[in-house]
Amino acid sequence: EKIDVSRIKERLDSDSIVVVSNMGYSSSGEVLNCNTYEVATACALAIEADKLICIVDGQIFDEHGRVIPFMSLEEADMLIRKRAKQS
């Protein structure tokens, strides 16, 4: 539900690598296993990142079976949301 943008930016400004977990917590303390790509996309958008690099197992294909070598953040976000709905 929320991303601590100031803390992430503080770490990045101090030349640290920020590792974000896909585990989250509800307001009642329940542990949530969030979609990794949605968390990464939300964080990248929140901090206004120039790039989002995702390491995946294998290649990513479009709906016609062609390899997608690169995409904009918006395109990646749309693809992630589309595939999350399908699964």
Secondary structure, DSSP 8 states (H G I E B T S, - for coil): ----HHHHHHHHHTT------SEEE-TT--EEE--HHHHHHHHHHHTT-S------SS--B-TTS-B-----HHHHHHHHHHHHHH-
